[in-house]
Each structure stands twice: as C-alpha cells, then as structure tokens.
Amino acid sequence: MIALSADVGGTFTDLVIADGRTGATYAEKVLSTPGSSDAICNGIERLARRAGVAASDIDSFVHGFTIATNAWLTRSGARVALAVTAGFRDVLEIGTQRRPQTYSLTQQRLAPLVPRSRVIEVDERTDSAGQVVRALSAADAARAADAIAAVEPEAVAVCLLFSHLDDTHERLLLEALRKRLPDVPVYLSSVINPQIEEYPRANTTVTAAYVGPAVDQYIGKLERALPKIGVRAPILMMRSDGGVSTVRAARDNPASMLLSGPAGGVIAGQGISHDLAVPELITFDMGGTSADFSLLSDGQSRMANERLLKGEVLRIASLDIQTISAGGGSIGWVDLGGAIRVGPTSAGSVPGPACYGLGGEHPTLTDAALITGLLNADEYLNGEMQLDLAAARRAVDAHVAQPLGVPIEEAAFGMLTMANVQMAQAIRGLSVERGYDVRNFALLSFGGAGSIFAPFLARDLGMSEVLIPLRPGVLSAEGLLLSDIRYALQKSFHGSLEAVAPEALREAYKALRQRAEEAFARDEVAPADRDMRPLADLRFQGQMHELTVEMPAAVLEDWWSAADVFELFRARHEREFGFADAASPAEIVNVRIEAVGRVRRPQAQQDTHRDDRDDNSRPAAPPRTRDIYLGPQTGWVRSRVMARSQLREGDTVPGPLVVNQPDTTVFVLPQQSLCVAPGGILRIRDREVAQ
C-alpha cells in the first residue's frame, strides 16, 4: 500500500509518501499556491519521482488544509442568508455577554457573518418541549424561500427555534429552498449542531454556510486536478477533531474543517509521546504564518466541543489547539510607543519574506533569523532556495533598526525575542493557567520554523526538554497518515440523572449509532473496523457549562446506573476545576457518540531523506562553524554546524550547535546539549539535566 498526505500551510505545502511495500517514507516541501491545487500537484509529481512510484500507484490520499480557516479569519467567505423563527432576527447581533476582556469599555465585537439585512424571518414556532406552536405551511415555506432568494445568497443557513428537538420545519424549508435555489447549498442547524442554546447553534450553522462554498470549490479543483497527474486514490480530508472524513462528509459539514490544518501534528505527537514514554507533552507547530500549541496529559490530547474564536462561540468538535499569529512570515514593526511588535500580519508565500527575493519588502522572522546567523543563505531547504541576506538586512534596517536607532542585528534579535514572548504566553495559557506545572512538560517542536525557537522557549519556561522528530518540517503531514475516519454525533437529551429513563437513553444512543453505521456504510468502512465510543454532556444543576464525560460502553446496550455516572462526572469535574460538590444534583444535557472507522495504512519504518544518510564508506564531513548573534548581552558566539545525516543514535553534542536538514534548521543554545534518541528523535536538555 502506498499512502500520500499533504498539509497546506500559509507559506509551504508539505507532502509525504509512505511506501508500505518497501517501508520507506519520502517528504517534500513546496511553496503554497493560495486557492489553487497547483502546489499539491507539483509536489506530488516531484515526490513520486523521488520515491520511484507512479502517481497511479497511490492507494490513499489524506489532505489537511486551511481554506476554511482563512475564509473565516479574513472574512472572505460566502454571501450567506440566515433563516430564523419570526421574532428572532437579531440572534446574531445580540449574541452573548461573553467577552475576552470583561471590564474593557472600548473593545468591539466582530460584525456578524450575516448582516441583519440578510436575516429572513420564517412564520413558524416550536416550543421548548419540541411541540409545534405554529405550524409551517407549504405556502409559508415557499414565501420564506422567495424572500431568501431575493437577497441573492451564495449559501443559506437555517436555524429555527428548538429545531434540535424537532427538525420538521427545517426540513420543510429545505425542500422549498431546493426548489427555489437548486444550486445554492443549504445548511440546517439540526444537522450542523443539534444542541440547545440558540445563538451558538445559529452562529455555528452560519459558519458552516460561510466557509462551505470555499471548501466545496477547493475540493472540486482538487478532484479535477489530481486525475490529470494520474492520482485516482480516494481523498480523505482532515477534520478539526483529529479524524478524517470523506469528501462527501466534508461538504455536508464544512464547519468540521475549520481547524483542519493544525490537527495532524497533534495526532503525530500522541504517537511520539507513547513511543518515548513522555506522557506530559506540549506540541509546538510553527510554520510560515502561525504557531499552534496543544497540551497532552497522560499521552492524550484534550478535546473541545465548543471554541471561542475571536470572541465568537462556535460549537465545533476539535482538538484543543491554541493558535497565535507567529510564523516565519510574521512581519516585524515598531508601534507608536517605540516597541517592537511581531504579527499578526504575515508575508505568506507571496510575496514572502524579503530574503525570498519575490518582492517582499517588510521584515519577517525568517529575515531576522537569517541576519542573526540562525539560518544560512546557502543552506535553506537543503540549498534548493537561495536566500538574499542583503534584502533581509535592508528590510529590518528600514522598518525596525532605524526607527529604534539600534544596530540591524540587535533589531533582528529583538524581533525573535518578541515572538518568543508571545509564544511563551500561549504555552502558559495552555498549562499554568489550567493548573498544570509547565516544568513537568516536554516541548515537541515541529513545523519549518519551530526548531529554531523551541530551545529558547524551553529555557525561558523551565520545561524539561525539547523533542524534535526526524522530519519536523513535515510532521503534520505525517500525522495525517495516522488518522482514522471519525464522526462526532450528538443528540439533545435533557434531564436529571436520577430521573433518566434507561429505555429513552438507550433509544437516543441507538439513533446516534444508526446514523454512524449508515455513514460508515457510505464510506465503505468494514463493520470490523468500526468503533463506537459513548459520551454525555453533564453539569451540576444551575451551571451554564457542561463537561463531556466518557460513558461505559455498556450504556449502548442495557446498562444504566445514575450513581456510577454521577461519580464519573464528579471525578472529572474535580480534576478539571479542583472541586466538586458531591451533594449537588447533576443533569444530563446531550448524548454523544464518537464513531471511529479504522483506515488501512502502510507500515513504513525506514527513514528516507533527500540528503541520504552518510554510510561508513564516505569520509567524515569536515567540521564547520558559523557565528550566531544571541543579543546585545551575549553578542556573537561561534557555533558548530552539522547536517542531520551526520548524527547517529546515541550521539551527544553540546551547544551552541546548528543542525541543518532539508525541512528545518535546529538550534541548540550554549547551555544545552543534544542527544539522539531511538527513531532519530533529537532531545535537547540543559547540560546539568542531561548529565
């Protein structure tokens, strides 16, 4: 079996081929082509030639992308119309009272994705018990469809009151819309997020509609382009929750693709955590436009069923990943107070950093790393891309050094330091602010830029060590190959634990299980490869937030014990928040099933690089050094320079040290040392700890 994965970032597209016949893996990085599949096609052709395989031999293709993320963040999604119950036209405008800065008098919310002028009221009403108060007639549904068509939408979101209890009216309106607007996609809240609370359900459904056309267009381009280069393997799309979905499922709920990009690295991190017996781990993925962080405790990543993104509540099952605007392409600048700032604007792949020579004129972190010697102009991407040091110096000088009146090297190091401060705070937010001692955690660094910054972060935070995988620049793409097909299904089920009717609960889980089985049948997942994991959202009565608790598998059959379920919830609540009142009654809010369909994957063991490992017949490479600038207090230090292919398992090398490899550059600080663990993983620790 030959498997292919591709992870599209803002600057680079990473591709990996794992050949199960030979056990070899091959990796490639190419510049991204935003909104186009050209980078993927070019990368596949290059990678297939290196691997000695034909594109038609590829059996599976797993794809992670940021199309949905970018459309949402940049507010460049579709023109959406929203259908709501009469009297609820302002649901998006009102939102909630949640705000990032509770007492700030000047903060402003983002404008809703759908303006009030495109919110259409529908003459219908269902009450909180799921009983119809005012029925939706065929004529009223047709009138609502006409009103929606009049605003010329590119996508339609439908969120009618209490449709999570009874979706009949949403289905009637869907039929009318299909007749009136046959080519416009329609997304129902009863499908996207069948859960209580009107605003989060409406906003999540609108988000699906907002990013849906962009996702659909991109998938369409990919489906047309791949056969032209000989790839006929089925496409699987990475989801926000760390699973993959078929193209059909991705189109049905594009909101599940919103955090597709960073998920692959977290999945790969779980494997590394297990292999090295390092259960407490923080993953750090730094690419060209952003840095993504996730915490693994006891070797398991945290899941979130709700996210607050830029002040907006989104009900999306996802890995708990925090993202900040700090990547190799993040632009440095000086604010009005004379302080260095980095981001959030990124140079991306076009025009890219000034040193790329593609027209970029603003200084980026890549330019700063080149000026300080952390990068070398002749060795970037294994020498395939020549960097322009003079252009980098001009950009930093004009935009940072001259405004501050400091030397260019000091300005460049200041940019790197500011980025480290921002990333360190993000790690504290994931760990210290949630009750974890960050000193007990290792930092797993990957992405094209992460291996330069990770040693500084570990030093500043007092973390136990830095782990750098064999191919850090493409680890997210490798993680895609470890993912299975996943469905996160939910159903409203509200009531006191003590009053739960076991038969009703069993029927609720049965309905979810049936939906999962039908989805797996469409995806051609064999029954033996299907797993069902029951969960439930629980809370103490009077609370406004829920905790998702894994239920005993027997709940899918005939088992039920209110006391045992309460104890599971109480223990989880105490672990999460540090307290739990055993005397307070609890209630169930939703039931869930996490359905996993195992995907066949190649058994690739051999590590294959573009630069190939040195063998004993080759003469040892002569030692090399170069100067690295480490700030005004330390100045320039002479650092040893090695190729990754020179390192063998068991080797220990003291810092300062630069390790070059095709997909990244690794830096080891003077007070640190590097050792090579099994599997080629680099472990960087303070020398005192390492000894």
SULWODA-V941812 format. One record per run of one state. SS is the DSSP state (~ for helix, > for strand, _ for the rest). FROM is the first residue (numbers start at 1). LEN is the number of residues. If there is no record, write none. Layout:
# SULWODA-V941812
ss=SS from=FROM len=LEN
ss=SS from=FROM len=LEN
This chain:
# SULWODA-V941812
ss=_ from=1 len=1
ss=> from=2 len=7
ss=_ from=9 len=3
ss=> from=12 len=8
ss=_ from=20 len=4
ss=> from=24 len=8
ss=_ from=32 len=6
ss=~ from=38 len=14
ss=_ from=52 len=3
ss=~ from=55 len=3
ss=_ from=58 len=2
ss=> from=60 len=5
ss=_ from=65 len=2
ss=~ from=67 len=7
ss=_ from=74 len=6
ss=> from=80 len=6
ss=_ from=86 len=5
ss=~ from=91 len=4
ss=_ from=95 len=21
ss=~ from=116 len=3
ss=> from=119 len=4
ss=_ from=123 len=2
ss=> from=125 len=2
ss=_ from=127 len=5
ss=> from=132 len=3
ss=_ from=135 len=3
ss=~ from=138 len=13
ss=_ from=151 len=4
ss=> from=155 len=5
ss=_ from=160 len=8
ss=~ from=168 len=13
ss=_ from=181 len=4
ss=> from=185 len=4
ss=~ from=189 len=4
ss=_ from=193 len=5
ss=~ from=198 len=31
ss=_ from=229 len=5
ss=> from=234 len=5
ss=_ from=239 len=5
ss=> from=244 len=3
ss=~ from=247 len=6
ss=_ from=253 len=1
ss=~ from=254 len=4
ss=_ from=258 len=2
ss=~ from=260 len=16
ss=_ from=276 len=5
ss=> from=281 len=6
ss=_ from=287 len=4
ss=> from=291 len=7
ss=_ from=298 len=2
ss=> from=300 len=2
ss=_ from=302 len=1
ss=> from=303 len=2
ss=_ from=305 len=2
ss=> from=307 len=3
ss=_ from=310 len=2
ss=> from=312 len=3
ss=_ from=315 len=3
ss=> from=318 len=2
ss=_ from=320 len=1
ss=> from=321 len=4
ss=_ from=325 len=5
ss=> from=330 len=5
ss=_ from=335 len=5
ss=> from=340 len=7
ss=_ from=347 len=7
ss=~ from=354 len=3
ss=_ from=357 len=7
ss=> from=364 len=1
ss=~ from=365 len=7
ss=_ from=372 len=8
ss=~ from=380 len=4
ss=_ from=384 len=5
ss=~ from=389 len=16
ss=_ from=405 len=3
ss=~ from=408 len=23
ss=_ from=431 len=1
ss=~ from=432 len=3
ss=_ from=435 len=3
ss=~ from=438 len=3
ss=_ from=441 len=1
ss=> from=442 len=5
ss=_ from=447 len=3
ss=~ from=450 len=12
ss=_ from=462 len=3
ss=> from=465 len=4
ss=_ from=469 len=3
ss=~ from=472 len=9
ss=_ from=481 len=4
ss=> from=485 len=12
ss=~ from=497 len=3
ss=_ from=500 len=2
ss=~ from=502 len=21
ss=_ from=523 len=4
ss=~ from=527 len=3
ss=> from=530 len=11
ss=_ from=541 len=6
ss=> from=547 len=4
ss=_ from=551 len=2
ss=~ from=553 len=4
ss=_ from=557 len=5
ss=~ from=562 len=16
ss=_ from=578 len=8
ss=> from=586 len=12
ss=_ from=598 len=8
ss=> from=606 len=2
ss=_ from=608 len=16
ss=> from=624 len=6
ss=_ from=630 len=6
ss=> from=636 len=8
ss=~ from=644 len=3
ss=_ from=647 len=5
ss=> from=652 len=3
ss=_ from=655 len=2
ss=> from=657 len=5
ss=_ from=662 len=2
ss=> from=664 len=5
ss=_ from=669 len=3
ss=> from=672 len=5
ss=_ from=677 len=1
ss=~ from=678 len=3
ss=_ from=681 len=1
ss=> from=682 len=5
ss=~ from=687 len=4
ss=_ from=691 len=1
